[in-house]
């Protein structure tokens, strides 16, 4: 209590802050405009994030599909190489099967 009396004696009871004229008269309209701008901004941010995620997902799908096709082509090349090597060495499938069963 003593501190309050000292402050009042030193500075008085006057309010040092002034409010502009018609501040509270226009306040609801200004606040609603500000809220609407924030909602629009949030909506734009949300759609931007959704578009970026969709783009990342599509890119990943494209790259995975592309790698899958490359893997198939590499597998086909390897298979063809093995077939050519077996034909060159004149080994048929029956000889391979016999070799594999005797190894057990």
C-alpha positions, -999 to +999 in steps of 0.1 A: +000+000+000+028+024+008+043+019-026+010+028-043+008+061-024+043+070-034+035+063-071+003+083-069+020+112-053+048+112-078+028+106-110-008+114-100-040+096-109-040+107-145-040+080-172-010+087-195-025+066-224-048+081-249-072+062-272-077+075-308-111+089-316-137+063-327-113+035-319-139+013-303-166+023-328-146+007-357-130-020-337-153-050-346-151-043-383-114-040-382-110-071-362-133-091-385-112-080-415-080-090-398-095-124-389-106-130-425-071-121-438-056-147-414-081-173-425-072-167-462-035-169-454-040-202-435-060-216-464-033-207-489-007-222-467-027-255-463-033-258-500+004-251-507+014-278-483-011-302-498+002-295-533+038-300-523+030-333-506+011-345-537+040-335-559+064-354-537+042-385-537+038-384-575+075-379-580+083-408-557+058-430-575+073-420-609+109-427-597+100-460-581+082-471-612+111-460-634+136-480-612+113-510-613+114-509-651+152-506-651+154-536-627+133-556-651+154-547-681+186-555-662+171-588-651+162-596-687+197-587-699+213-609-672+189-638-681+198-634-718+235-633-710+232-666-690+212-682-718+238-672-744+267-684-722+250-718-717+243-721-754+279-713-762+292-739-737+267-764-751+252-772-717+215-781-718+190-779-690+191-817-683+228-815-676+223-786-652+196-805-634+217-836-631+247-816-618+225-799-592+209-831-579+242-849-577+257-821-556+232-827-528 
